[in-house]
Amino acid sequence: MPDSAQVNFLLVGETRNAAVSFEMWLGETEVLTGTPTVTATPSGLTISNAQVNTGTIEVNGLEVPIGHGVIFAVTGGTSCTDYIITVSCGTSSVPPQTLIAKVRLQVYSE
């Protein structure tokens, strides 16, 4: 899966909810399953509550159906630092797939 071209921003001290859509990589009846893994490099971010979406969400202005996205919270980081967040999740296909997305996050201060 290619990296996202979008750059996301986080102000030092904020806790933000984030979401990644896997919709365009899923088959017609396929959904994400299990507990997603969300990591960041370099270290310094705290990522919590990673889960497959159980309700419809919006990602970049597009509606993402149940089971087609991953949501999580992110906080921390060092000002003037770019982070790459990697989101990985299994699918319901047979045989199952593991899909991976990479998202860029830039932390800044006022």
C-alpha positions in Angstrom: 0.0 0.0 0.0 1.5 3.4 -0.9 2.2 6.1 1.6 -0.3 8.8 2.1 0.5 12.1 0.3 -1.3 14.0 3.0 0.6 15.6 5.9 -1.2 15.7 9.3 -0.3 18.1 12.0 -0.3 17.9 15.8 0.3 20.7 18.2 2.5 19.9 21.2 0.2 19.1 24.1 -2.8 18.0 22.0 -4.4 14.6 21.9 -6.0 14.0 18.5 -8.2 11.3 17.2 -7.0 9.9 13.9 -8.4 7.6 11.2 -7.0 5.7 8.2 -9.2 4.3 5.5 -8.3 0.9 3.8 -11.5 0.9 1.7 -9.9 1.0 -1.7 -7.7 -2.0 -0.9 -10.5 -4.2 0.4 -12.5 -6.7 -1.7 -16.3 -6.3 -2.1 -17.2 -8.4 1.0 -13.9 -8.0 2.8 -13.5 -6.1 6.1 -10.7 -5.4 8.6 -10.5 -7.8 11.5 -8.7 -8.2 14.8 -6.8 -5.5 16.7 -4.8 -3.1 14.5 -1.2 -2.4 15.2 -0.2 1.3 15.1 3.4 2.4 15.6 5.4 5.5 15.0 9.0 6.3 14.1 11.0 8.0 15.4 9.8 7.2 19.0 8.1 9.9 21.1 4.4 9.6 20.2 1.9 7.9 22.4 -0.7 6.0 20.3 -3.7 4.4 22.1 -7.1 2.9 21.5 -6.4 1.5 18.1 -9.5 -0.3 16.7 -11.4 -1.1 13.5 -14.2 1.4 13.1 -17.6 0.0 14.3 -19.5 3.0 12.9 -19.3 5.0 9.7 -16.4 7.5 9.9 -15.1 10.3 7.7 -11.6 10.3 6.4 -10.4 13.2 4.2 -14.0 14.1 3.4 -15.0 10.6 2.3 -17.4 8.3 4.2 -15.8 5.1 5.3 -18.1 2.1 6.0 -18.0 0.0 9.1 -14.9 -2.3 9.1 -13.0 -0.4 6.4 -11.0 1.9 8.6 -8.7 2.1 11.7 -9.2 4.7 14.4 -6.8 5.6 17.1 -5.7 8.5 19.4 -2.2 10.2 19.2 -0.4 12.5 21.6 3.1 13.6 22.5 6.0 14.1 20.2 8.7 16.7 19.9 8.2 20.1 18.2 9.6 20.4 14.6 9.6 16.6 14.2 8.1 14.5 11.4 6.8 11.1 12.3 5.7 8.2 10.1 2.8 6.3 11.6 2.4 2.8 10.4 -1.0 1.2 10.6 -1.3 -2.6 10.1 -4.5 -4.7 10.2 -5.7 -8.2 9.1 -8.7 -8.8 6.9 -11.5 -11.3 6.5 -10.4 -12.6 3.1 -9.5 -16.2 2.6 -6.6 -16.5 2.9 -6.4 -13.5 5.1 -4.4 -10.5 4.1 -2.4 -8.0 6.3 -2.8 -4.5 5.0 -0.3 -1.7 5.9 -0.7 2.1 5.5 1.9 4.8 6.3 0.8 8.3 7.3 3.0 11.3 7.9 2.5 13.4 11.1 4.3 16.7 11.8 4.4 18.0 15.4 4.8 21.7 16.0 4.5 24.3 18.7 3.0 27.8 18.8 
